Amino acid sequence: MAAELDRAEQKVEDESAALRKELGLRDLVLTQILFVVGSSWVGTAAKLGHAHLVFWLLAIAFFYIPQAAVVIYLNRLMPLEGGLYQWAKLGFNEFVGFIVAWNLWLLSITVIALGGMFVTTNLSYALGQSWMPNSKWCVSLISCALVLGLGWSGVRGLSLGKWVHNIGAFAMLLVYGALILLPFFAVARGELNQYHPLQFAAPAVSIFYCLNIFSKLAVGALSGFEYVAILAGETRAPGRDIGRSVIIASPVIALMFILGTSSVLAFVVIIRSILSGQCHKHCGWGYMPSRLLALSHPPALC
């Protein structure tokens, strides 16, 4: 059995030997951040109020860390191009591997199909142009440009594609960095009386609602580490660097989600004071997080 597994692994390695090894540790870390982090999840977690920290930590303990450990282990055992579906094929059989690969393909097709509308809606919200999502021509042009751009990047390979990932990850870090820092500026300007980003509190909603949000945070927000392993055949040292990228990216991603949610909650206070007429100073900062997050996903604050 072990000899058969070794032969199967060697066959995959031989087939991917011609691929150019474009990805280093920096590229993998940035890709991990891009694949896992999404702006909508901080809005989802904010529905729990200040109890969000407890649920983020529970999701990290019971899903995030075990998932990271499994990805690191399997990648060291089988650092193969295809990652997830190769693990399924070699660990079970070819049919299971095919089903996993097919599901990944369907996910990609769905994301690309919805991408045009997402990008259009995000741009309209960020730019304040409400007509854009309602214009068929605008949505069609942006969708075509997106598909053609991704197609061209795919044809060029990861020599170009890794920079698409890297720039996207840097943009995500910039947006979240601004979001996380804004409450501190608001305190300095007197728009917030105080700000405690790491605050524990008991949930003020029903246990069923908490479980619903918890499942979304665990399975939705904190999944994605396994996708980078698909690129093992195009990584310079996959057995070492993919696992290291998980270890480096994990705490960064966790802090982005936790501090981002705290920032959203802080600006809910400011926006409520604006709507109630209690904020006498200029409170334009209160609207900035929603504009920043719109660059990724407008429903984050809806």
DRENSE-871772 format. One record per residue (C-alpha): residue number from 1; x, y, z; residue in three letters. Coordinates in Angstrom, 1 decimal. Layout:
% DRENSE-871772
<num:NUM; x:X; y:Y; z:Z; residuo:ALA>;
...
This chain:
% DRENSE-871772
<num:1; x:0.0; y:0.0; z:0.0; residuo:MET>;
<num:2; x:2.8; y:2.4; z:0.9; residuo:ALA>;
<num:3; x:4.7; y:1.5; z:-2.3; residuo:ALA>;
<num:4; x:1.5; y:2.2; z:-4.3; residuo:GLU>;
<num:5; x:1.0; y:5.5; z:-2.7; residuo:LEU>;
<num:6; x:4.7; y:6.5; z:-3.3; residuo:ASP>;
<num:7; x:4.3; y:5.6; z:-7.0; residuo:ARG>;
<num:8; x:1.1; y:7.7; z:-7.3; residuo:ALA>;
<num:9; x:2.9; y:10.7; z:-5.6; residuo:GLU>;
<num:10; x:5.9; y:10.3; z:-7.9; residuo:GLN>;
<num:11; x:3.6; y:10.3; z:-11.0; residuo:LYS>;
<num:12; x:2.0; y:13.6; z:-9.9; residuo:VAL>;
<num:13; x:5.4; y:15.1; z:-9.2; residuo:GLU>;
<num:14; x:6.7; y:14.0; z:-12.6; residuo:ASP>;
<num:15; x:3.7; y:15.5; z:-14.3; residuo:GLU>;
<num:16; x:4.2; y:18.9; z:-12.5; residuo:SER>;
<num:17; x:8.0; y:18.9; z:-13.0; residuo:ALA>;
<num:18; x:7.7; y:21.1; z:-16.1; residuo:ALA>;
<num:19; x:5.8; y:23.9; z:-14.2; residuo:LEU>;
<num:20; x:7.8; y:27.0; z:-13.4; residuo:ARG>;
<num:21; x:8.4; y:27.5; z:-9.7; residuo:LYS>;
<num:22; x:7.2; y:31.1; z:-9.3; residuo:GLU>;
<num:23; x:6.0; y:31.2; z:-5.7; residuo:LEU>;
<num:24; x:8.1; y:32.0; z:-2.7; residuo:GLY>;
<num:25; x:7.2; y:32.4; z:1.0; residuo:LEU>;
<num:26; x:6.2; y:36.0; z:0.6; residuo:ARG>;
<num:27; x:3.8; y:35.2; z:-2.2; residuo:ASP>;
<num:28; x:2.3; y:32.4; z:-0.3; residuo:LEU>;
<num:29; x:1.7; y:34.5; z:2.9; residuo:VAL>;
<num:30; x:0.0; y:37.2; z:0.9; residuo:LEU>;
<num:31; x:-2.1; y:34.7; z:-1.0; residuo:THR>;
<num:32; x:-3.2; y:33.1; z:2.2; residuo:GLN>;
<num:33; x:-4.4; y:36.5; z:3.4; residuo:ILE>;
<num:34; x:-6.2; y:37.2; z:0.2; residuo:LEU>;
<num:35; x:-7.9; y:33.8; z:0.1; residuo:PHE>;
<num:36; x:-9.1; y:33.8; z:3.7; residuo:VAL>;
<num:37; x:-9.9; y:37.4; z:4.6; residuo:VAL>;
<num:38; x:-13.2; y:39.0; z:3.5; residuo:GLY>;
<num:39; x:-14.7; y:42.3; z:4.6; residuo:SER>;
<num:40; x:-18.2; y:41.0; z:5.0; residuo:SER>;
<num:41; x:-17.4; y:38.8; z:7.9; residuo:TRP>;
<num:42; x:-16.6; y:41.7; z:10.3; residuo:VAL>;
<num:43; x:-20.2; y:43.0; z:9.7; residuo:GLY>;
<num:44; x:-21.5; y:39.5; z:10.4; residuo:THR>;
<num:45; x:-19.5; y:39.2; z:13.6; residuo:ALA>;
<num:46; x:-20.5; y:42.7; z:14.7; residuo:ALA>;
<num:47; x:-24.1; y:41.5; z:15.0; residuo:LYS>;
<num:48; x:-23.0; y:39.8; z:18.2; residuo:LEU>;
<num:49; x:-22.0; y:43.1; z:19.7; residuo:GLY>;
<num:50; x:-19.0; y:43.0; z:22.1; residuo:HIS>;
<num:51; x:-19.4; y:39.3; z:22.5; residuo:ALA>;
<num:52; x:-17.8; y:38.9; z:19.1; residuo:HIS>;
<num:53; x:-14.4; y:38.4; z:20.7; residuo:LEU>;
<num:54; x:-15.5; y:35.3; z:22.5; residuo:VAL>;
<num:55; x:-17.0; y:33.8; z:19.4; residuo:PHE>;
<num:56; x:-14.0; y:34.6; z:17.2; residuo:TRP>;
<num:57; x:-11.7; y:32.9; z:19.8; residuo:LEU>;
<num:58; x:-14.0; y:29.9; z:19.9; residuo:LEU>;
<num:59; x:-14.0; y:29.7; z:16.1; residuo:ALA>;
<num:60; x:-10.2; y:30.0; z:16.0; residuo:ILE>;
<num:61; x:-9.8; y:27.3; z:18.7; residuo:ALA>;
<num:62; x:-12.3; y:24.7; z:17.3; residuo:PHE>;
<num:63; x:-11.9; y:25.2; z:13.5; residuo:PHE>;
<num:64; x:-9.1; y:27.6; z:12.5; residuo:TYR>;
<num:65; x:-6.2; y:26.0; z:14.3; residuo:ILE>;
<num:66; x:-7.3; y:22.4; z:13.6; residuo:PRO>;
<num:67; x:-7.7; y:23.3; z:9.9; residuo:GLN>;
<num:68; x:-4.3; y:24.9; z:9.8; residuo:ALA>;
<num:69; x:-2.7; y:21.9; z:11.5; residuo:ALA>;
<num:70; x:-4.3; y:19.5; z:9.0; residuo:VAL>;
<num:71; x:-3.2; y:21.6; z:6.0; residuo:VAL>;
<num:72; x:0.4; y:21.8; z:7.3; residuo:ILE>;
<num:73; x:0.5; y:18.0; z:8.0; residuo:TYR>;
<num:74; x:-1.0; y:16.9; z:4.7; residuo:LEU>;
<num:75; x:1.2; y:19.3; z:2.7; residuo:ASN>;
<num:76; x:4.3; y:18.1; z:4.4; residuo:ARG>;
<num:77; x:3.2; y:14.5; z:3.7; residuo:LEU>;
<num:78; x:2.1; y:15.1; z:0.1; residuo:MET>;
<num:79; x:3.4; y:18.5; z:-1.3; residuo:PRO>;
<num:80; x:1.8; y:17.9; z:-4.7; residuo:LEU>;
<num:81; x:0.3; y:20.2; z:-7.4; residuo:GLU>;
<num:82; x:-3.4; y:20.1; z:-6.9; residuo:GLY>;
<num:83; x:-3.2; y:19.9; z:-3.1; residuo:GLY>;
<num:84; x:-6.7; y:19.3; z:-1.8; residuo:LEU>;
<num:85; x:-8.0; y:17.0; z:-4.6; residuo:TYR>;
<num:86; x:-4.7; y:15.1; z:-4.8; residuo:GLN>;
<num:87; x:-4.9; y:14.4; z:-1.1; residuo:TRP>;
<num:88; x:-8.5; y:13.2; z:-1.5; residuo:ALA>;
<num:89; x:-7.5; y:11.0; z:-4.5; residuo:LYS>;
<num:90; x:-4.5; y:9.4; z:-2.8; residuo:LEU>;
<num:91; x:-6.2; y:9.1; z:0.6; residuo:GLY>;
<num:92; x:-9.5; y:7.6; z:-0.7; residuo:PHE>;
<num:93; x:-9.8; y:7.0; z:-4.4; residuo:ASN>;
<num:94; x:-10.0; y:8.7; z:-7.8; residuo:GLU>;
<num:95; x:-13.8; y:9.3; z:-7.6; residuo:PHE>;
<num:96; x:-13.5; y:11.2; z:-4.3; residuo:VAL>;
<num:97; x:-10.6; y:13.2; z:-5.8; residuo:GLY>;
<num:98; x:-12.7; y:14.0; z:-8.9; residuo:PHE>;
<num:99; x:-15.6; y:15.2; z:-6.7; residuo:ILE>;
<num:100; x:-13.4; y:17.5; z:-4.7; residuo:VAL>;
<num:101; x:-11.8; y:18.9; z:-7.8; residuo:ALA>;
<num:102; x:-15.2; y:19.3; z:-9.4; residuo:TRP>;
<num:103; x:-16.5; y:21.2; z:-6.4; residuo:ASN>;
<num:104; x:-13.5; y:23.5; z:-6.5; residuo:LEU>;
<num:105; x:-14.1; y:24.1; z:-10.2; residuo:TRP>;
<num:106; x:-17.8; y:24.9; z:-9.5; residuo:LEU>;
<num:107; x:-16.8; y:27.3; z:-6.8; residuo:LEU>;
<num:108; x:-14.4; y:29.1; z:-9.2; residuo:SER>;
<num:109; x:-17.1; y:29.3; z:-11.9; residuo:ILE>;
<num:110; x:-19.6; y:30.7; z:-9.4; residuo:THR>;
<num:111; x:-17.2; y:33.3; z:-8.0; residuo:VAL>;
<num:112; x:-16.3; y:34.5; z:-11.5; residuo:ILE>;
<num:113; x:-20.0; y:34.5; z:-12.6; residuo:ALA>;
<num:114; x:-20.9; y:36.7; z:-9.6; residuo:LEU>;
<num:115; x:-17.7; y:38.8; z:-9.8; residuo:GLY>;
<num:116; x:-18.9; y:41.3; z:-12.3; residuo:GLY>;
<num:117; x:-21.9; y:42.3; z:-10.2; residuo:MET>;
<num:118; x:-19.9; y:42.3; z:-7.0; residuo:PHE>;
<num:119; x:-17.2; y:44.6; z:-8.4; residuo:VAL>;
<num:120; x:-19.9; y:46.9; z:-9.9; residuo:THR>;
<num:121; x:-21.8; y:47.1; z:-6.7; residuo:THR>;
<num:122; x:-18.6; y:47.7; z:-4.7; residuo:ASN>;
<num:123; x:-17.5; y:50.5; z:-7.0; residuo:LEU>;
<num:124; x:-20.9; y:52.1; z:-7.0; residuo:SER>;
<num:125; x:-21.0; y:52.1; z:-3.2; residuo:TYR>;
<num:126; x:-17.4; y:53.4; z:-2.8; residuo:ALA>;
<num:127; x:-17.8; y:56.1; z:-5.5; residuo:LEU>;
<num:128; x:-21.3; y:57.1; z:-4.5; residuo:GLY>;
<num:129; x:-22.7; y:56.2; z:-8.0; residuo:GLN>;
<num:130; x:-25.9; y:54.3; z:-7.3; residuo:SER>;
<num:131; x:-26.8; y:54.0; z:-11.0; residuo:TRP>;
<num:132; x:-24.0; y:51.6; z:-11.8; residuo:MET>;
<num:133; x:-25.5; y:48.3; z:-10.6; residuo:PRO>;
<num:134; x:-28.8; y:49.1; z:-12.4; residuo:ASN>;
<num:135; x:-27.1; y:49.7; z:-15.7; residuo:SER>;
<num:136; x:-26.9; y:46.5; z:-17.8; residuo:LYS>;
<num:137; x:-24.2; y:48.0; z:-20.0; residuo:TRP>;
<num:138; x:-22.0; y:48.9; z:-17.0; residuo:CYS>;
<num:139; x:-22.4; y:45.5; z:-15.4; residuo:VAL>;
<num:140; x:-21.7; y:43.7; z:-18.7; residuo:SER>;
<num:141; x:-18.6; y:45.8; z:-19.5; residuo:LEU>;
<num:142; x:-17.1; y:45.3; z:-16.0; residuo:ILE>;
<num:143; x:-17.9; y:41.6; z:-16.1; residuo:SER>;
<num:144; x:-16.3; y:41.2; z:-19.5; residuo:CYS>;
<num:145; x:-13.2; y:43.2; z:-18.4; residuo:ALA>;
<num:146; x:-12.9; y:41.0; z:-15.3; residuo:LEU>;
<num:147; x:-13.2; y:37.7; z:-17.2; residuo:VAL>;
<num:148; x:-10.8; y:38.8; z:-19.9; residuo:LEU>;
<num:149; x:-8.3; y:40.1; z:-17.3; residuo:GLY>;
<num:150; x:-8.4; y:36.9; z:-15.3; residuo:LEU>;
<num:151; x:-8.2; y:34.8; z:-18.5; residuo:GLY>;
<num:152; x:-5.1; y:36.7; z:-19.7; residuo:TRP>;
<num:153; x:-3.6; y:36.3; z:-16.2; residuo:SER>;
<num:154; x:-4.2; y:32.6; z:-16.3; residuo:GLY>;
<num:155; x:-2.6; y:32.3; z:-19.8; residuo:VAL>;
<num:156; x:0.4; y:34.2; z:-18.6; residuo:ARG>;
<num:157; x:0.7; y:31.9; z:-15.5; residuo:GLY>;
<num:158; x:1.8; y:32.7; z:-12.0; residuo:LEU>;
<num:159; x:4.6; y:35.0; z:-13.3; residuo:SER>;
<num:160; x:1.8; y:37.5; z:-13.6; residuo:LEU>;
<num:161; x:-0.9; y:35.9; z:-11.5; residuo:GLY>;
<num:162; x:1.2; y:36.1; z:-8.3; residuo:LYS>;
<num:163; x:1.3; y:39.8; z:-8.6; residuo:TRP>;
<num:164; x:-2.4; y:40.0; z:-9.0; residuo:VAL>;
<num:165; x:-2.6; y:38.0; z:-5.7; residuo:HIS>;
<num:166; x:0.1; y:40.2; z:-4.0; residuo:ASN>;
<num:167; x:-1.5; y:43.5; z:-5.0; residuo:ILE>;
<num:168; x:-4.9; y:42.2; z:-3.9; residuo:GLY>;
<num:169; x:-3.5; y:41.2; z:-0.5; residuo:ALA>;
<num:170; x:-1.7; y:44.5; z:0.0; residuo:PHE>;
<num:171; x:-5.0; y:46.3; z:-0.8; residuo:ALA>;
<num:172; x:-6.8; y:44.1; z:1.7; residuo:MET>;
<num:173; x:-4.1; y:44.9; z:4.4; residuo:LEU>;
<num:174; x:-4.3; y:48.6; z:3.6; residuo:LEU>;
<num:175; x:-8.1; y:48.7; z:3.9; residuo:VAL>;
<num:176; x:-8.2; y:46.7; z:7.1; residuo:TYR>;
<num:177; x:-5.3; y:48.8; z:8.5; residuo:GLY>;
<num:178; x:-7.2; y:52.0; z:7.9; residuo:ALA>;
<num:179; x:-10.3; y:50.5; z:9.4; residuo:LEU>;
<num:180; x:-8.5; y:49.3; z:12.5; residuo:ILE>;
<num:181; x:-6.8; y:52.7; z:13.0; residuo:LEU>;
<num:182; x:-9.9; y:54.9; z:12.5; residuo:LEU>;
<num:183; x:-11.4; y:54.5; z:16.0; residuo:PRO>;
<num:184; x:-8.1; y:55.8; z:17.5; residuo:PHE>;
<num:185; x:-8.4; y:58.9; z:15.3; residuo:PHE>;
<num:186; x:-12.0; y:59.2; z:16.3; residuo:ALA>;
<num:187; x:-11.0; y:59.2; z:20.0; residuo:VAL>;
<num:188; x:-8.3; y:61.8; z:19.4; residuo:ALA>;
<num:189; x:-10.9; y:64.0; z:17.6; residuo:ARG>;
<num:190; x:-13.4; y:63.6; z:20.4; residuo:GLY>;
<num:191; x:-15.9; y:61.7; z:18.4; residuo:GLU>;
<num:192; x:-15.6; y:58.6; z:20.6; residuo:LEU>;
<num:193; x:-15.4; y:58.9; z:24.4; residuo:ASN>;
<num:194; x:-13.3; y:55.7; z:24.7; residuo:GLN>;
<num:195; x:-12.3; y:52.7; z:22.6; residuo:TYR>;
<num:196; x:-11.4; y:49.2; z:23.9; residuo:HIS>;
<num:197; x:-10.9; y:46.9; z:20.9; residuo:PRO>;
<num:198; x:-10.4; y:43.7; z:23.0; residuo:LEU>;
<num:199; x:-13.4; y:43.7; z:25.2; residuo:GLN>;
<num:200; x:-15.1; y:40.6; z:26.5; residuo:PHE>;
<num:201; x:-18.8; y:40.5; z:27.0; residuo:ALA>;
<num:202; x:-21.6; y:38.0; z:27.4; residuo:ALA>;
<num:203; x:-23.9; y:37.6; z:24.3; residuo:PRO>;
<num:204; x:-27.1; y:39.6; z:24.4; residuo:ALA>;
<num:205; x:-28.9; y:37.5; z:21.8; residuo:VAL>;
<num:206; x:-30.4; y:34.0; z:21.8; residuo:SER>;
<num:207; x:-28.2; y:31.0; z:21.8; residuo:ILE>;
<num:208; x:-29.5; y:29.8; z:18.5; residuo:PHE>;
<num:209; x:-28.6; y:33.2; z:16.9; residuo:TYR>;
<num:210; x:-25.2; y:33.0; z:18.4; residuo:CYS>;
<num:211; x:-24.7; y:29.5; z:17.0; residuo:LEU>;
<num:212; x:-25.8; y:30.7; z:13.6; residuo:ASN>;
<num:213; x:-23.2; y:33.5; z:13.6; residuo:ILE>;
<num:214; x:-20.6; y:31.2; z:15.1; residuo:PHE>;
<num:215; x:-21.0; y:28.7; z:12.3; residuo:SER>;
<num:216; x:-20.6; y:31.5; z:9.7; residuo:LYS>;
<num:217; x:-17.4; y:32.8; z:11.4; residuo:LEU>;
<num:218; x:-15.9; y:29.3; z:11.7; residuo:ALA>;
<num:219; x:-16.8; y:27.7; z:8.4; residuo:VAL>;
<num:220; x:-17.2; y:30.8; z:6.3; residuo:GLY>;
<num:221; x:-14.7; y:33.5; z:7.5; residuo:ALA>;
<num:222; x:-11.9; y:31.2; z:8.7; residuo:LEU>;
<num:223; x:-11.7; y:28.8; z:5.8; residuo:SER>;
<num:224; x:-9.3; y:29.0; z:2.9; residuo:GLY>;
<num:225; x:-5.9; y:27.8; z:4.0; residuo:PHE>;
<num:226; x:-6.3; y:24.6; z:1.9; residuo:GLU>;
<num:227; x:-6.5; y:26.5; z:-1.4; residuo:TYR>;
<num:228; x:-2.9; y:27.6; z:-1.5; residuo:VAL>;
<num:229; x:-1.7; y:24.0; z:-1.4; residuo:ALA>;
<num:230; x:-3.3; y:23.6; z:-4.9; residuo:ILE>;
<num:231; x:-0.3; y:25.6; z:-6.1; residuo:LEU>;
<num:232; x:2.3; y:23.3; z:-4.6; residuo:ALA>;
<num:233; x:3.8; y:22.3; z:-8.0; residuo:GLY>;
<num:234; x:4.5; y:26.0; z:-8.7; residuo:GLU>;
<num:235; x:6.1; y:26.7; z:-5.4; residuo:THR>;
<num:236; x:9.9; y:26.7; z:-4.9; residuo:ARG>;
<num:237; x:9.8; y:24.7; z:-1.6; residuo:ALA>;
<num:238; x:6.2; y:23.5; z:-1.1; residuo:PRO>;
<num:239; x:6.9; y:21.0; z:1.7; residuo:GLY>;
<num:240; x:8.4; y:23.8; z:3.8; residuo:ARG>;
<num:241; x:7.0; y:27.1; z:2.6; residuo:ASP>;
<num:242; x:3.2; y:26.3; z:2.4; residuo:ILE>;
<num:243; x:3.2; y:25.3; z:6.0; residuo:GLY>;
<num:244; x:5.3; y:28.3; z:7.1; residuo:ARG>;
<num:245; x:2.9; y:30.6; z:5.2; residuo:SER>;
<num:246; x:0.0; y:29.2; z:7.2; residuo:VAL>;
<num:247; x:1.9; y:29.8; z:10.5; residuo:ILE>;
<num:248; x:2.8; y:33.3; z:9.5; residuo:ILE>;
<num:249; x:-0.6; y:34.3; z:8.0; residuo:ALA>;
<num:250; x:-2.8; y:32.8; z:10.8; residuo:SER>;
<num:251; x:-2.2; y:35.4; z:13.6; residuo:PRO>;
<num:252; x:-2.3; y:38.3; z:11.1; residuo:VAL>;
<num:253; x:-5.7; y:37.1; z:9.7; residuo:ILE>;
<num:254; x:-7.1; y:36.5; z:13.2; residuo:ALA>;
<num:255; x:-6.1; y:40.0; z:14.3; residuo:LEU>;
<num:256; x:-7.6; y:41.5; z:11.1; residuo:MET>;
<num:257; x:-11.0; y:39.9; z:11.8; residuo:PHE>;
<num:258; x:-11.1; y:40.7; z:15.5; residuo:ILE>;
<num:259; x:-9.8; y:44.3; z:15.4; residuo:LEU>;
<num:260; x:-11.9; y:44.9; z:12.2; residuo:GLY>;
<num:261; x:-15.0; y:43.8; z:14.0; residuo:THR>;
<num:262; x:-14.2; y:46.0; z:17.0; residuo:SER>;
<num:263; x:-13.7; y:49.0; z:14.7; residuo:SER>;
<num:264; x:-17.1; y:48.4; z:13.0; residuo:VAL>;
<num:265; x:-18.8; y:48.3; z:16.5; residuo:LEU>;
<num:266; x:-17.0; y:51.6; z:17.4; residuo:ALA>;
<num:267; x:-18.4; y:53.4; z:14.4; residuo:PHE>;
<num:268; x:-21.9; y:52.0; z:14.9; residuo:VAL>;
<num:269; x:-21.8; y:54.2; z:18.0; residuo:VAL>;
<num:270; x:-20.8; y:57.3; z:16.0; residuo:ILE>;
<num:271; x:-23.4; y:56.6; z:13.2; residuo:ILE>;
<num:272; x:-26.1; y:56.2; z:15.8; residuo:ARG>;
<num:273; x:-25.2; y:59.5; z:17.4; residuo:SER>;
<num:274; x:-25.3; y:61.2; z:14.0; residuo:ILE>;
<num:275; x:-28.7; y:59.8; z:13.2; residuo:LEU>;
<num:276; x:-30.0; y:60.9; z:16.6; residuo:SER>;
<num:277; x:-28.6; y:64.4; z:16.3; residuo:GLY>;
<num:278; x:-26.4; y:64.0; z:19.3; residuo:GLN>;
<num:279; x:-23.1; y:64.4; z:17.5; residuo:CYS>;
<num:280; x:-22.4; y:68.2; z:17.2; residuo:HIS>;
<num:281; x:-18.9; y:67.8; z:15.8; residuo:LYS>;
<num:282; x:-18.0; y:66.9; z:12.3; residuo:HIS>;
<num:283; x:-18.4; y:63.1; z:12.2; residuo:CYS>;
<num:284; x:-17.4; y:62.4; z:8.6; residuo:GLY>;
<num:285; x:-15.0; y:59.7; z:10.0; residuo:TRP>;
<num:286; x:-18.0; y:57.6; z:10.8; residuo:GLY>;
<num:287; x:-18.7; y:56.9; z:7.2; residuo:TYR>;
<num:288; x:-15.2; y:56.1; z:6.1; residuo:MET>;
<num:289; x:-15.1; y:52.4; z:7.2; residuo:PRO>;
<num:290; x:-18.1; y:51.6; z:5.0; residuo:SER>;
<num:291; x:-16.4; y:53.3; z:2.0; residuo:ARG>;
<num:292; x:-13.2; y:51.5; z:2.7; residuo:LEU>;
<num:293; x:-14.8; y:48.1; z:3.1; residuo:LEU>;
<num:294; x:-16.9; y:48.7; z:-0.1; residuo:ALA>;
<num:295; x:-13.6; y:48.1; z:-2.0; residuo:LEU>;
<num:296; x:-14.0; y:44.5; z:-1.1; residuo:SER>;
<num:297; x:-17.7; y:43.8; z:-0.2; residuo:HIS>;
<num:298; x:-20.4; y:46.4; z:0.4; residuo:PRO>;
<num:299; x:-22.8; y:44.3; z:2.5; residuo:PRO>;
<num:300; x:-20.2; y:44.3; z:5.3; residuo:ALA>;
<num:301; x:-22.1; y:47.0; z:7.2; residuo:LEU>;
<num:302; x:-25.6; y:46.3; z:5.9; residuo:CYS>;
